[in-house]
Amino acid sequence: PRVAELQEECARLQEATERGFAEQKQLETQSKIPAHILTGFLGAGKTTLLNHILGGSHGKRFAVIENEFGEIGIDDALISAREELGDEQIIEMNNGCICCTVRGDLIKGLRSILQRSASGGQARLDGVIVETTGLADPAPVAQTFFADDYVQARMVLDGIITVVDAKHALQHLREEKPEGVENEAVEQIAFADRILLNKTDLASEEALSEVEAEMRKINGVAPIIRTQQSQVSLEQIVGIRAFSLDRVLEADAEFLGDDQAHQHDSSVSSVGIECGGECELDTLNRWVATLLKQRGADIFRMKGVLAVKGCSQPFVFQGIHMIFGGQPQGEWKDGVPRVNRLVFIGRHLDRAELTDGFKATLAA
């Protein structure tokens, strides 16, 4: 009987110890700044979601790390809350894909945000949002939060939010890649903690169900939230504590390894154009329409901020495959020249053809 009592007592002590460790871990987590990785293929609606988060009346204070695949940064101009955030809360990285060539810069960026937050004089951050390029594999980005002791001690990865373009998702998910090259669209869904199936107004119910079924083959755990214009309540994607290292290690045992291999499709590149002058809007529309008719399948993404003749505001345009749209937005900054900046991302792009074609739309 005494042995049984001692065994029961040991079991109670063990349970209390484990509960204490769990509570301590929870307290440590609560004191850390949550980080949110925002990913999704080119044109899915990531920057729209970012603007939705930053523009909400939630009273939360976020810092942003922005990464673009294009050789010219455009998303900087598309973040509508740029002025309110201030330069110290936005870090841009345009010198490569965040998942491979700028991992060191990501750590530096996170450290910089943490040091500014800890220096006093500023309100505590409620979170850090890392928006990846549309060609990023989120796994190495997530790994960064466990690779640096300083960052790991002060930040906790809250979740990976993947935005999916309902109209174009299947063609990217089912694309056959060369041997050794990852399908980034698949990786982005595989590692997602929340999936936003966006642009549902552009697809039929049958098509949406087909996309959801395809995604469920890749990730059977993450909730799928249907959205239009990336509109979603903040509570569904922030403060979710959904990232599970155990689940990730179960799927990818090499997740924490130092030799994470990641190879992009070499046929995919970006072409950036930056020049003065003013566009003739009708000529621009005809050129884009012809370009998309001939090359739309190969142009994954195009976006830009243009100076249009007769328009006092910057003309912001965006396109995904055959879909194109644009409108005047914001104001030109005082003392800053009106410069056209645009980026094309796609397969087998011809730099000279795109550059000459755009310059032909400029007013004489």
For each residue, the residues with C-beta under 8 A, 3 or more apart:
1: 4 5
2: 5 6
3: 6 7
4: 1 7 8
5: 1 2 8 9
6: 2 3 9 10
7: 3 4 10 11
8: 4 5 11 12
9: 5 6 12 13
10: 6 7 13 14
11: 7 8 14 15
12: 8 9 15 16
13: 9 10 16 17
14: 10 11 17 18
15: 11 12 18 19
16: 12 13 19 20
17: 13 14 20 21
18: 14 15 21 22
19: 15 16 22 23
20: 16 17 23 24
21: 17 18 24 25
22: 18 19 25 26
23: 19 20 26 27
24: 20 21 27 28
25: 21 22 28 29
26: 22 23 29 30
27: 23 24 30 31
28: 24 25 31 32
29: 25 26 32 156 241
30: 26 27
31: 27 28
32: 28 29 153 154 155 156
33: 114 117 124 125 126 127 128 154 155 156
34: 126 127 128 155 156 157 158 238 239
35: 110 127 128 129 130 145 155 156 157 158
36: 127 128 129 130 158 159 161 237 238
37: 130 132 138 141 142 157 159 160 161
38: 46 49 50 129 130 131 132 161 163
39: 46 131 132 136 138 141 160 161 162 163 188 192
40: 44 45 46 134 162 163 164 165 188 196 198
41: 44 134 135 164 165 168 169 172 184 185 188 300
42: 69 134 135 300 301 320 345
43: 134 165 168 300 301 318 319 320 321
44: 40 41 134 163 164 165 198 199
45: 40 48 49 163 165 196 198 199 227 229 230
46: 38 39 40 49 50 131 132 134 163 230
47: 50 51 75 78 79 131
48: 45 51 52 229 230
49: 38 45 46 52 53 161 163 196 198 230 232
50: 38 46 47 53 54 64 79 129 131
51: 47 48 54 55 78 79 80 81
52: 48 49 55 56 229 230 231 232
53: 49 50 56 62 129 234 237 238
54: 50 51 62 64 79 80 81 84 85
55: 51 52 80 81
56: 52 53 60 234
57:
58: 234
59:
60: 56 126 127 234 238
61: 123 124 125 126
62: 53 54 85 89 125 126 127 128 129
63: 85 89 90 91 113 117 125 127 128 129
64: 50 54 79 85 89 90 91 128 129 130 131
65: 90 91 93 106 109 110 113 128 129 130 131
66: 73 75 76 79 90 91 92 93 131
67: 92 93 94 97 98 102 106 130 131 132 133 136
68: 73 74 75 92 93 94 133 343
69: 42 97 133 134 135 136 270 345
70: 73 74 94 270 272 303 343 344 345
71: 94 270 271 272 343
72: 94 272 273 274 341 342 343
73: 66 68 70 76 92 94
74: 68 70 77 78 303 304 305 341 342 343
75: 47 66 68 78 79 131 303
76: 66 73 79 82 90 92
77: 74 82 305 314 316 330 341
78: 47 51 74 75 303 305 316
79: 47 50 51 54 64 66 75 76 82 85 90
80: 51 54 55 330
81: 51 54 55 84 85
82: 76 77 79 85 90
83: 86
84: 54 81
85: 54 62 63 64 79 81 82 89 90
86: 83 89 90
87: 90
88: 116
89: 62 63 64 85 86 113
90: 63 64 65 66 76 79 82 85 86 87
91: 63 64 65 66 109 112 113
92: 66 67 68 73 76
93: 65 66 67 68 96 98 102 105 106 109
94: 67 68 70 71 72 73
95: 101 102 105
96: 93 100 101 102
97: 67 69 100 101 102 133 135 136 264
98: 67 93 102 103 106 130 132 133 136 141
99: 103 132 133 136 137 138 139 140 141 262
100: 96 97 103 140 262 264
101: 95 96 97
102: 67 93 95 96 97 98 105 106
103: 98 99 100 106 107 140 144
104: 107 108
105: 93 95 102 108 109
106: 65 67 93 98 102 103 109 110 130 141 144
107: 103 104 110 111 144 147 148 151
108: 104 105 111 112
109: 65 91 93 105 106 112 113
110: 35 65 106 107 113 114 128 144 145 148 151 155
111: 107 108 114 115 148 150 151
112: 91 108 109 115 116
113: 63 65 89 91 109 110 116 117 125 128
114: 33 110 111 117 118 150 151 154 155
115: 111 112 118 119
116: 88 112 113 119 122
117: 33 63 113 114 122 124 125
118: 114 115
119: 115 116 122
120:
121:
122: 116 117 119
123: 61
124: 33 61 117
125: 33 61 62 63 113 117 128
126: 33 34 60 61 62
127: 33 34 35 36 60 62 63 158 238
128: 33 34 35 36 62 63 64 65 110 113 125 155
129: 35 36 38 50 53 62 63 64 65
130: 35 36 37 38 64 65 67 98 106 141
131: 38 39 46 47 50 64 65 66 67 75
132: 37 38 39 46 67 98 99 136 138 141
133: 67 68 69 97 98 99 136
134: 40 41 42 43 44 46 69 184 300 301 345
135: 41 42 69 97 184 264 268 345
136: 39 67 69 97 98 99 132 133 141 184 188
137: 99 140 141 182 184 187 188 262
138: 37 39 99 132 141 142 160 162 187 188 191 192
139: 99 142 143 187 191 248 252 255 260
140: 99 100 103 137 143 144 260 262
141: 37 39 98 99 106 130 132 136 137 138 144
142: 37 138 139 145 146 157 160 191 243 248 255
143: 139 140 146 147 255 256 260
144: 103 106 107 110 140 141 147 148 151
145: 35 110 142 148 151 152 155 156 157
146: 142 143 152 245 256
147: 107 143 144 151 152 256
148: 107 110 111 144 145 151 152
149: 152 153
150: 111 114 153 154
151: 107 110 111 114 144 145 147 148 154 155
152: 145 146 147 148 149 155
153: 32 149 150
154: 32 33 114 150 151
155: 32 33 34 35 110 114 128 145 151 152
156: 29 32 33 34 35 145
157: 34 35 37 142 145 160 243
158: 34 35 36 127 238 239 240 241 242 243
159: 36 37 193 194 237 240 241 242 243
160: 37 39 138 142 157 191 192 193 194 243
161: 36 37 38 39 49 192 193 194 196 237
162: 39 40 138 188 189 191 192 194 195 196 222
163: 38 39 40 44 45 46 49 196 198 230
164: 40 41 44 169 189 195 196 197 198 211 215
165: 40 41 43 44 45 168 169 198 199 320
166: 169 197 198 199 200 202 203 207 208 211
167: 199 202 203 207 323
168: 41 43 165 171 172 320 321
169: 41 164 165 166 172 173 185 197 211 214 215
170: 173 174 210 211 214
171: 168 174 175
172: 41 168 169 175 183 185
173: 169 170 183 185 186 189 214 215 218
174: 170 171 214
175: 171 172 183 185
176:
177: 181 182 183 265
178: 181 265 266
179:
180: 263
181: 177 178 263 264 265 266
182: 137 177 186 187 262 263 264
183: 172 173 175 177 186 187
184: 41 134 135 136 137 187 188 264
185: 41 169 172 173 175 188 189
186: 173 182 183 189 190 218
187: 137 138 139 182 183 184 190 191
188: 39 40 41 136 137 138 162 184 185 191 192
189: 162 164 173 185 186 192 195 215 218 219 222
190: 186 187 218 219 251
191: 138 139 142 160 162 187 188 219 248
192: 39 138 160 161 162 188 189 195 219 222
193: 159 160 161 222 240 242 243 244
194: 159 160 161 162 222 223 225 236 237 240 242
195: 162 164 189 192 215 219 222 223 224 225
196: 40 45 49 161 162 163 164 225 227 230 232 237
197: 164 166 169 200 208 211 212 215 224 225 226 227
198: 40 44 45 49 163 164 165 166 227 228 229 230
199: 44 45 165 166 167 202 203 228
200: 166 197 203 208 226 227 228
201: 228
202: 166 167 199 323
203: 166 167 199 200 207 208 211
204: 207 208
205: 208 209
206: 209 210
207: 166 167 203 204 210 211
208: 166 197 200 203 204 205 211 212 226
209: 205 206 212 213
210: 170 206 207 213 214
211: 164 166 169 170 197 203 207 208 214 215
212: 197 208 209 215 216 224
213: 209 210 216 217
214: 169 170 173 174 210 211 217 218
215: 164 169 173 189 195 197 211 212 218 219 224
216: 212 213 219 220
217: 213 214 220
218: 173 186 189 190 214 215
219: 189 190 191 192 195 215 216 222
220: 216 217
221: 247
222: 162 189 192 193 194 195 219 242
223: 194 195 236
224: 195 197 212 215
225: 194 195 196 197 232 236
226: 197 200 208
227: 45 196 197 198 200 230 231 232
228: 198 199 200 201 231
229: 45 48 52 198
230: 45 46 48 49 52 163 196 198 227
231: 52 227 228
232: 49 52 196 225 227 236 237
233: 236
234: 53 56 58 60 237 238 239
235: 238 239
236: 194 223 225 232 233 240
237: 36 53 159 161 194 196 232 234 240
238: 34 36 53 60 127 158 234 235
239: 34 158 234 235
240: 158 159 193 194 236 237
241: 29 158 159
242: 158 159 193 194 222
243: 142 157 158 159 160 193 248
244: 193 247 248
245: 146 248 249 255
246: 249 250
247: 221 244 250 251
248: 139 142 191 243 244 245 251 252 255
249: 245 246 252 253 255 256
250: 246 247 253
251: 190 247 248
252: 139 248 249 255
253: 249 250
254: 257 259 260
255: 139 142 143 245 248 249 252 260
256: 143 146 147 249
257: 254 260
258:
259: 254
260: 139 140 143 254 255 257
261:
262: 99 100 137 140 182
263: 180 181 182
264: 97 100 135 181 182 184 268
265: 177 178 181 268 347
266: 178 181
267: 347 348
268: 135 264 265 300 345 346 347
269: 345 346 349
270: 69 70 71 343 344 345 349
271: 71 343 344 349 351 354 355
272: 70 71 72 341 342 343
273: 72 304 340 341 342 343 354 355 358
274: 72 339 340 341
275: 339 340 358 359 362
276: 307 337 338 339 340
277: 307 340 359 362 363
278: 307 308 309 338 362 363
279: 283 284 306 307 308 309 315 340 361 362 363
280: 283 284 309 361 362 363
281: 284 285 308 309 310 311 315
282: 285 286
283: 279 280 286 287 360 361
284: 279 280 281 287 288 306 308 361
285: 281 282 288 289
286: 282 283 289 290
287: 283 284 290 291 357 358 360 361
288: 284 285 291 292 317 319 324
289: 285 286 292 293 324
290: 286 287 293 294
291: 287 288 294 295 296 299 354 357
292: 288 289 295 296 299 319 321 322 324
293: 289 290 296
294: 290 291
295: 291 292 298 299 346
296: 291 292 293 299 321 322
297: 321
298: 295 346 347 348 349
299: 291 292 295 296 302 319 321 344 345 346 349
300: 41 42 43 134 268 320 321 345 346 347
301: 42 43 134 319 320 343 344 345 346
302: 299 317 318 319 324 342 343 344 345 346
303: 70 74 75 78 316 317 318 319 342 343
304: 74 273 316 317 340 341 342 343
305: 74 77 78 314 315 316 340 341 342
306: 279 284 314 315 316 317 326 340 341 342
307: 276 277 278 279 311 314 315 338 339 340
308: 278 279 281 284 311 315 328
309: 278 279 280 281 363
310: 281
311: 281 307 308 315 328
312: 328 332
313: 328 329 330 331 332
314: 77 305 306 307 328 329 330 331 332 338
315: 279 281 305 306 307 308 311 326 327 328 329
316: 77 78 303 304 305 306 326 327 328 329 330
317: 288 302 303 304 306 324 325 326 342
318: 43 302 303 324 325 326
319: 43 288 292 299 301 302 303 323 324 325
320: 42 43 165 168 300 301 323
321: 43 168 292 296 297 299 300
322: 292 296
323: 167 202 319 320
324: 288 289 292 302 317 318 319
325: 317 318 319
326: 306 315 316 317 318
327: 315 316
328: 308 311 312 313 314 315 316
329: 313 314 315 316
330: 77 80 313 314 316
331: 313 314
332: 312 313 314 336 338
333: 336
334:
335:
336: 332 333
337: 276
338: 276 278 307 314 332
339: 274 275 276 307
340: 273 274 275 276 277 279 304 305 306 307 358
341: 72 74 77 272 273 274 304 305 306
342: 72 74 272 273 302 303 304 305 306 317 358
343: 68 70 71 72 74 270 271 272 273 301 302 303 304
344: 70 270 271 299 301 302 349 354
345: 42 69 70 134 135 268 269 270 299 300 301 302 349
346: 268 269 295 298 299 300 301 302 349
347: 265 267 268 298 300
348: 267 298
349: 269 270 271 298 299 344 345 346 354
350: 353 354
351: 271 354 355
352: 355 356
353: 350 356 357
354: 271 273 291 344 349 350 351 357 358
355: 271 273 351 352 358 359
356: 352 353 359 360
357: 287 291 353 354 360 361
358: 273 275 287 340 342 354 355 361 362
359: 275 277 355 356 362
360: 283 287 356 357
361: 279 280 283 284 287 357 358
362: 275 277 278 279 280 358 359
363: 277 278 279 280 309
364:
